Amino acid sequence: MGAYRAWFQALFLLPHKCMGVQLRPYSFAHYEFLKLRSSPYLMQCQNGDPATTTRKDLLEAVWICSRTYRELKQALHNHTVGKSGLLMNWRTWRQDFAIGDAQMRTHIEDHKFLPGILKRERKENDGVPKLLSAPVSFCVTGFLRQHEGLTFDESWDFPIGLGRSLMLCWQENQGLVDLESEDDEITAALDKQRTAAKWEELETLLTSKTSEEAERIRAIAIARWGTNARS
């Protein structure tokens, strides 16, 4: 699909399951709550690699991403976050951490996937760019309430990729941003090549593993790269 894949994914992407728990579409409420908890799922190491996570980090992310904005607000207000976390630990104690960790990272990345850069500036009448001071989360949720008729709760539950895509369309119609370039098609092709190379390297390494261990590693790779990554 090339560059269109991002638009299609934002519109039709279904929420994932992680550790056997049905997640909700990754929303701005989830992002802000994860940030409040200093979740490593939003962090990177100095070399750009994803930050290291623990089972506790994963269960906290699963708990957050399986709830609506209203439920998160009520849990925070009623001080029931800790109790809910214990219940989540009991529900998922049989689940494999490595697979769940890959599923959570994939869930967040899939729902963030964008058709283009959301520019945070606009030009005034004198042609001088003026940076927007509000966070992107508040810009997009405000746009959804003003132009799409969503309520406050609905806007914060709205999937990130689809919300930013709708705002990008509106910006283009207003002449505020440029249309996408063909570079997106090239980037998509390179991504597919890199993924294929990863699978080829992985299959070579798996020749020295037992069949049971090889299948476990493949399951982790499928959760991270997708079921069609080798095709």
Secondary structure, 3 states (H helix, E strand, C coil): CCCHHHHHHHHHCCCCEECCEECCCCEHHHHHHHHHCCCHHHCECCCCCECCCCHHHHHHHHHHHCCCHHHHHHHHHHCCHHHHHHHHHHHCCCCCHHHHHHHHHHHHHHHHCCCCCCCCEEECCCCCEEECCCCHHHHHHHHHHHHCCCCHHHHHHCEHHHHHHHHHHHHHHCCCCCCCCCHHHHHHHHHHHHHHHHHHHHHHHHCCCCHHHHHHHHHHHHHHHCCCCCC
